[in-house]
Amino acid sequence: MHSTGGLLVSVTDFGWGSIGKLRLILDELPGLDLLMDSASNTAALAAQVLGGRHRFTHALGVRAGAALVINDPVSADRIARSGTPVVYVDSLPYLWTTASEVPAAVVTYCAQRPPEGALSPSSPVLRRAGVRWVEAIVPPPRHRPGGAGVVVSVGGLHSHLAGGACDAYLRAVVMPLVEELAGAGRRVSAVCGNLPHWARTELAAMLPGTGHVGPCSAYEFESVLLRADALFTSPGSTTILQAASLRLPTVLLPPQNLSQILNAEIFGTSGDSVVTWPRLVIDRSLVEELRPDGEDAVLGYVYRQITERSHHPDVQSILKQRWQALAACAGVLPDGLSPHLQKLGPGGARQVADIIRQTMIETA
């Protein structure tokens, strides 16, 4: 691609899903000068998750011909109002309930198309003119050889409101799950995610000889999934769609936040392979009551409940029974993902990249 400008990039500081989308789009744009938004606090995290495949320039004189912003409406409007045309990617259009949660000033609004019926008629995304609906932003289709065993994934494990909920989630969900899998003789080939040191230490002791425990780059994670026979994952949409594209049998763990509550309902099936929190932890009706006030209102409730209630003996007893039943499954685990995900298509990264190319040509 020939252009005198670079591409300015900015992603939300929430989990790792947006950075996963970023790397897939950048894979379709080789050779660009990339500039990290100077106001973004995700530069170091992006470098870690992107695994060094994409290099960001700090060279003087390289200007931004366009910007790619993912799931961060405040940054999108700020950059757009500075004069740089913004291509915005919304991977969770069904999540938003208030106008402040979507940008107002971007050149092109790309929304990842969810399954039919996932968006409320009152969604601020549906009220926008000219939304460009794109297919799932996932790696190109590849054959999955499998053979390595079970993978457990918990993603980025962070947000600005999480507090102690991340450690509580690991103690209540991940550690008991891994203990049951190991006790049942299941081969756990990797536990992936932004795990704190204490969790990596304890998991390494539970799983001697396991190939990977802790953070991995987006490319390493793709390789891990290609070798997997089954996946236990918190229901982040990026991982769900990637697993679906590989037809990887998947169990959805209890959600960490609002988007994951909705993801499990939109992308999952009913049955034992979708594990929800008991009502003692998350009251789904209360979540719905809070949603009109925006995502942060719900997150405050969810994180507080996970921190304070997830270790209740009744909750632990219910989850233990679920882990025991799943660990005891003979052969291939039942898949907790909806077969309708295959209808979403795998071409979203290429479609967004084409829009960025055209935007940069028009502004060169």
N, C-alpha and C positions, 0 to 999 in steps of 0.2 A: 504494500500500500504506500502511495506517495503522498505526503502531506507535510507542510511546513510546521504544523502544530503537533503538540503532544496531547495525550488523553489524561485529563485530571480524573482521579478516582476517589470515591469516598463511600464508606459503608458504615452502617449502624454498629454501635458498640453493644451488641446484644447477641450472645451465643456465637456460633461459627457459621451458621447457615448462609448469611449474606456474603461472607468471605468465600464460601464454597461456590456460590453463584458467580462471584467476581472472577474466580480462577477459570471457571468454565467459559465465561464470555471472553476473557483475555486469551484463552487457548485458541479462539477463533480469530484473534487479531494479532498475529505474530509480527514482530518488528516495530511496534509502536514505541515511541518515547512515552513513558508512564510517569506521571507526577502524582504524588500523594497529597491530598488536600491538607494544607498546613494547619488547619484548625481541627483535623481529625486526630483522635487518640488511638486509632487502630493500626497505625503504620507498622509497629513492631509485631503485632499479632498477625497482620496480613503477610508479612515476610515469613513468619513461622509456618503458617498454614499453607501458603503458596509454595513453600519448599524451595525457594530460590530460582524457580523456573522463569519468573517474570521479574525483571529488574527495573527499579524505579530510579529515574534520573534526577539529579540535583544541579544539572548543568545550567549555567547562566545563559539567558537568551532563549531557552526553550519555553514557548508559550503554550497555553492550552487552547487547542482548536475546538475542543468539546469536553464535556464532563460526563462521566458515568457515575451515578449515585444509586445505591441500592438500599432501600428500606429506611431512608433517613430524610424525612420531608423537610426538617429544619435546615439541614445542610444543602439540600437541593434548592430551596428557595434562596438561601444566602448566595450560593454560587451563581444561580441564574440571574439574580439582581445585580451581580457584579459585571455582567455582560457576557459570560460564557454560556453557550447553549448547553442545556442539560438533557441527557437521555436518562430518564428515571426508570428503575426496575422495582416493581412491587411484587414480591413473591408470595404475599399473604393478603390478597385483596379482600378476602372474606373476614379479616380480623377487625377492620376499622369501623368505628361507629360515629366518630366526630370529624368535622371538617379539618381540624388542626392536625389530624393524623395523616393527611395526604397533602402533597405539595400543590402550590397554586401557580407557580411561575415557570414551570419546565416547558421545554420545547416539545418533547415527546414523552408520554406516559405509557410505559410498557407494563402490563399486568399479566402475570403468569396465570393462565386459564385454569380454574379449579373445576372439579366435577360439576355437572349440571345441578342446580338447586342449592349450591353452597353459599351463594351471596344473598343477603337480605335485600329486598326491594328498596330499603332505605339506605343502603350502603353509599357512602360519599363517593366511592369509585364509580358506581353506576351513574351518578349525577354529573360526572365529568364528560365533556365533549371530546371525541377523538381518541378514546383509549385504544391503544394497540394491544390486542390480546395475543399473547405468544404461547407456544407450547411449553411443556415442562423443560426446565433448564437442568439438564442431566448430561452425563458423559455420553458420547456416541455409543450406540448399541454394540455390545461385545459378548462373546461366549464366556460363560462362567464355568471353569473347570471344577471348582469346588475341591473337596477332599481334605480340607484342613481342620474342620470342626466348627464349633460355635464361636461367634463373635459377639461381644457385648459392647455397646456404644452409648455414651451419654453426652456427646457433643461438647459445646463450649462451657457449659456450667457457670454462666455468669450473666448478670445484668446490673444496672445501676441500683436496683431495689432489692437484690437477692438476700443480702445480709448473710445469716447463718443457714439459709435454706439449702444451699448446695451441699454442705457437709451433712446436714440432716438427711437429704435425699440419698446420698451415698450410703450412710449408715442404715437407713431404713429399707432401701431397695437393692442397691448394687451388691453390697457385701453379703446379705443373706441369699440373694440369687446365685452369686458365684459359688458360695458355700454349698448350696444344694446341687448345682450342676456338677461340681467337682465330686461331691459325695456320691452322686449317681453314676460316676464314671464317664461323664460327658467330657469330651476333649474341648477345652476352651483355648482357642488359638490366639485370641487377642482381646484385651479390654481397652477400648479406645476412648479418648476424651481428655479434657483439660483437668486431669486428676491432680489434686494436691499431693504433696510428698507423703503424707501419712497414708493416704489411700494407695498410692503406688507401692509403698513398703508392705502394707498388709496384703495386698493382692498378690504381690510377688511371692510372699510366704505361702499363700493359699494355693498358688499355681506355679510351682517350680517347673522351670523349663518352658514356660509359655513364651511365645515369640515376641509379643509386644504388649506392654502395659503402659498407658499414658498417652500424651499428645502425639499426634502424627500429622504429617503434611497431608494436604488434600490428595496428592498423588499416592502417597503411602496408603491412605484409607481406601482409595479405589482398588489398589492391589489386594488389600486385606479382604475386601468384599468379594473380589473375583475368586479368591481361594476358599471362601466360607461355604459351609453347608447350611447354616442357619444364622439368623441375626436376632439378638435381643436388643432393642433400642428404645430410648426415650423418643417420643413421637415428633421429632423435628421434621419439617416438610422436605428439606433437602435430602436427608438420609432416606426418608420414606420413598421419595420418588426415585432415588438412585437404586434402592433395593428392588423396587418394582420393575425398573428397567432391566434388571438382571434376573428377574423372576426368582429372587432369593427368598425362601420361606422366612417370615418375619414375625416376631412377637413384639407387640408394642407395650412398653413398660408404663407405669403410672406417669402422667405428665408433670413437667417441671413448671409450666407457666400457662398463660391463657392460649397462646397460639398452639401449644401442644395439646391442650384439651380439645380444641376445635379440630386439629389435625387428626387425632384419634377417631373422632366422630365422622369426619368427612372422608378420610382415606382408609379407615379400618373397616373390618367386618364385625358382626356380632359373634361372640364365641369366646372360648378360653384363651385365644391368642391375642386378645386385647385386654390388658389388665388396667382397671381403673382404680382410683382411690376409693376406699370406703367413705360413706357420707360423713363419718366422724372427722375426716380430714378435709375433703372438698365437697361442699353442698352445691351441686350443679345448679339448682334453682337460684341460689344466692349469687352465683357467678353471673347468671343471666340478668338479675336485678341490677348488678353493678355495671354491666357492659355499656349502657348509654352514657356513662360518665367517662368512658375511654379506657384504654388498655391499662394505664397505670393504676387506676382504681381497683381493677381486678387483680393486678399483680401484687398489690399490697396485701390483699386478702389471701391469695394463694401462697405467697412466700411465708406469711405469718403462720398459716395453718400447717404447712409442711414442717416448719421449724418447731412448732409447739405440739403438734398432734401425731406426727408420723411414727413416733416411737411408742405410742400407746399400746399396751399388751393386746388389746382386741384387734388393732390394725395389724400388728406383727403376726398374729395368729392367722388372720385371713390371708395375708400375703404369703406366709410360709406354706400354706396349703396350695396356693396357686403355683408357687415355684416347685414344690414337690411333684405336683401333677405334671407340669411341663417337663421337668427334668427326667421324669420316668417314661415319657413318650418313647415308644419303640420306633426306630426308623426315622423318617423325615418328620419334622414338626409341622403341624397344620399352619397354614399361612394366614396371618391376621390382616393382610392388605386386600383392599377391594380389587376385584378383577377389572373394574371400570377404569383403573388408573392407566391401563394400556391404551385407552382411547385418547389420552391427553397428548400423545405424540412426544417425540424426544428432541425436537428441533429448536427449542427456545433460545439456547445460547447462540446458535447461528443466526437466528432471526434478529436478536438484539444487536449482534455484531454488524449485521448488514445495515441496520438503522444508524449505528454509530459511524460507519464508513460514509454513508450518504450525508450525514450531518456535518462531518469534517470536510467533505468535498465542497459542500455548499457554503461553508464559512471560511474556506482557505483563501 
